[in-house]
């Protein structure tokens, strides 16, 4: 019987060890599943981020291409303008522009001066009229009839 009990104890010990091993392996399996899901999530996030960056890169490339086209167009226009400037006498063109500006400023100045002269004349007329009216009122107030009139009213 002791042999059977010893065998039972050995079997029980083996099954306990196997149970511990199974539980340990289950725990490790759960950790591995969690790590797998975390890695998958990180992979998805990185894939989405990479896709966004690739779209942004394509957009920037398109924008860069448009800017390059615009630079080429502007360079072409610059060459045209330089050629046109060489073909024309620039000093005469500039002088004619300045003469036109000068004439415009002179005419504006003359019209402003004429308007100022008219306003000065108008103000002189108003001043003369006010002085004349003041003289009339002064003569009226200091006339000898006024004190008699004031006494008569009272």
C-alpha positions in Angstrom: 0.0 0.0 0.0 2.8 2.3 0.7 3.9 1.8 -2.8 0.5 2.8 -4.2 0.5 5.8 -1.9 3.9 6.8 -3.1 2.8 6.4 -6.7 -0.3 8.5 -6.0 1.8 11.2 -4.4 4.1 11.1 -7.4 1.2 11.3 -9.8 -0.4 14.0 -7.7 2.9 16.0 -7.7 3.2 15.5 -11.4 -0.4 16.7 -12.0 0.2 19.7 -9.7 3.4 20.6 -11.6 1.6 20.2 -14.9 -1.3 22.4 -13.6 1.2 25.1 -12.6 2.9 24.8 -15.9 -0.4 25.0 -17.7 -1.5 28.1 -15.7 1.9 29.6 -16.3 1.7 29.0 -20.0 -1.9 30.4 -20.1 -0.6 33.6 -18.4 2.2 33.8 -20.9 -0.2 33.2 -23.7 -2.5 36.0 -22.5 0.6 38.3 -22.3 1.6 37.3 -25.8 -2.0 38.0 -27.0 -2.0 41.4 -25.4 1.4 42.2 -26.9 0.2 40.9 -30.3 -2.9 43.3 -30.1 -0.7 46.2 -29.0 1.7 45.5 -31.9 -1.2 45.2 -34.3 -2.6 48.5 -33.0 0.8 50.2 -33.3 1.2 48.8 -36.8 -2.3 50.1 -37.8 -1.5 53.5 -36.3 1.9 53.7 -38.0 0.2 52.6 -41.3 -2.4 55.3 -41.0 0.3 57.8 -40.1 2.4 56.7 -43.0 -0.6 57.0 -45.4 -1.2 60.5 -44.1 2.4 61.4 -44.6 2.4 59.9 -48.1 -0.7 61.9 -49.0 0.9 65.1 -47.6 4.1 64.3 -49.6 2.1 63.9 -52.8 0.3 67.2 -52.1 3.6 68.9 -51.5 5.0 67.4 -54.7 2.1 68.7 -56.6 2.4 72.1 -55.0 6.2 72.0 -55.7 5.5 71.2 -59.4 3.0 74.1 -59.6 5.5 76.4 -58.1 8.2 75.2 -60.4 5.9 75.9 -63.4 5.1 79.3 -62.0 8.8 80.1 -61.6 9.5 79.0 -65.2 6.6 81.2 -66.4 7.9 84.1 -64.4 11.5 83.6 -65.7 10.0 83.6 -69.2 8.2 86.8 -68.5 11.4 88.3 -67.1 13.3 87.4 -70.2 10.5 89.0 -72.3 10.7 92.2 -70.2 14.5 92.4 -70.3 14.3 92.0 -74.1 11.6 94.7 -74.3 13.7 97.0 -72.2 16.7 96.5 -74.4 14.6 97.3 -77.4 13.1 100.5 -76.0 15.0 103.5 -74.8 14.2 103.4 -71.1 15.3 107.0 -70.3 12.8 108.5 -72.7 10.1 106.3 -71.3 10.9 107.2 -67.7 11.2 110.9 -68.6 7.9 110.9 -70.4 6.3 109.2 -67.3 7.9 111.8 -65.0 6.8 114.7 -67.3 3.2 113.3 -67.3 3.3 113.1 -63.5 4.8 116.6 -63.2 2.1 118.0 -65.5 -0.5 116.3 -63.4 0.9 117.7 -60.2 1.2 121.1 -61.7 -2.4 121.1 -62.8 -3.6 119.9 -59.4 -1.4 122.6 -57.7 -2.8 125.3 -60.0 -6.4 124.3 -59.5 -5.8 124.1 -55.7 -4.2 127.6 -55.8 -7.1 129.0 -57.9 -9.6 127.6 -55.4 -7.6 129.0 -52.5 -7.5 132.4 -54.2 -11.3 132.3 -54.7 -11.8 131.3 -51.0 -9.5 134.2 -49.9 -11.5 136.6 -52.0 -14.7 135.3 -50.6 -13.4 135.6 -47.1 -12.2 139.2 -47.8 -15.7 140.1 -49.0 -17.2 138.5 -45.9 -14.8 140.4 -43.7 -15.5 143.7 -45.5 -19.2 143.1 -45.2 -18.8 142.3 -41.5 -16.7 145.4 -40.9 -19.3 147.6 -42.7 -22.1 146.0 -40.7 -20.1 146.6 -37.5 -19.5 150.3 -38.4 -23.2 150.6 -39.1 -24.1 149.0 -35.8 -21.5 151.2 -34.0 -23.0 154.3 -35.5 -26.5 153.2 -34.6 -25.6 152.3 -31.0 -23.7 155.6 -30.4 -26.2 157.8 -32.2 -27.5 160.7 -30.1 -31.1 159.6 -30.8 -30.7 156.3 -29.0 -30.4 157.6 -25.4 -33.6 159.7 -25.9 -35.3 156.7 -27.4 -34.3 154.5 -24.4 -35.6 157.1 -22.0 -38.8 157.4 -23.9 -39.4 153.6 -23.7 -38.9 153.4 -19.9 
